[in-house]
Amino acid sequence: MAGLVDGLDVASLGEMKVALDVGMAPDRISFAGPGKRPPELAAAIAAGITLNLESFNETERVARLSQEQGQPARVAVRVNPDFELKTAGMKMGGGPKPFGVDAEQVPALLRRIGELDLAFQGFHIFSGSQNLRAAAIVEAQDRTFELALRLAADAPGPVRSLNIGGGFGIPYFPGDAPLDLEPIAANLERWLPVVKDRLPQARVVLELGRYLVGEAGVYVAEVVDRKISRGQVFLITNGGLHHHLAASGNFGQVIRKNYPVAVGNRMNRAERETVTVVGPLCTPLDILAERMELPKADVGDLIVVFQSGAYGLSASPTGFLSHPPCAEVLV
Ligand SMILES: Cc1ncc(COP(=O)(O)O)c(C=O)c1O
């Protein structure tokens, strides 16, 4: 992705190393997340990447580490906005949150940053993710720009980076329609000249995750058994929630719904049946598809789960019951 995007946001030292290894310029890498530890902060300062500050404590810690290293850290303020991204799958902003600094406390933090030897870059305002409603994203972006312009009045230096978050969703479930980008593009077209006028040095950043990679990935597991229990057909595979927690319905879903699933080597088979596809783990949570109509499958066939390019293996409890991990292959 490094050649296709203008920057990378990372959430750990491990991700930061990957971002640097793939050749992304340090000034195009930002590091967000509550509870960044001193070794992570020190490595980020040394590498010259931008730290998204998430608290007053963290700000003081970063200033101390900067002093020790003799170079001011590049910092942005992660703001917990005073609004929510409506209809988002997950909300990272609005109300009490562990992420960022409440908007109403940000002016005081900006004054403190001005007293410290830190290189202020701008704001990071990420309100939520997995939204398929363009109107909700447009509304959140309106409020994000308004908030950023308001906060910029107290900034200790020019705003160079204005990260307005993302939240662009992808369709997972029956009835989900792909996000309509037109109204979002039109809204950004309206806002960008305003930002250019009010914050002439600011680069506006969209922070997209699954929208860029989620649809590019498929998860494949092999059927190792097929059986009937009290009239219900079960396909048991060698993969499950330890590889793909999200598809099992245990990664934040309130009501479990089936991801799009197919039998990869039987796409054109006419004979179909309703089956429940499970993994090998001794827990009823280990489900890949529940009562789904699929082409008839047997031992050795391949179950394919689409929309698996984000929140797959790295978001799964791979150590649970010590089953083998799955391979991740770039095709
Ligand atoms: C700060 C931040 N940025 C980006 C993302 C990526 O979200 P998505 O994959 O839904 O685009 C998340 C998701 O939790 C996040 O917390």
The ligand as an ORCA input file, in Angstrom:
! r2SCAN-3c Opt
* xyz 0 1
  C      -7.678      5.699     14.807
  C      -8.186      4.736     13.797
  N      -7.869      4.912     12.508
  C      -8.305      4.068     11.542
  C      -9.087      2.979     11.850
  C      -9.527      2.090     10.727
  O     -10.909      1.986     10.613
  P     -11.558      1.299      9.339
  O     -10.804      0.060      9.056
  O     -12.967      1.028      9.715
  O     -11.449      2.278      8.196
  C      -9.446      2.748     13.181
  C     -10.260      1.596     13.545
  O     -10.427      1.218     14.672
  C      -8.987      3.650     14.176
  O      -9.292      3.464     15.464
*
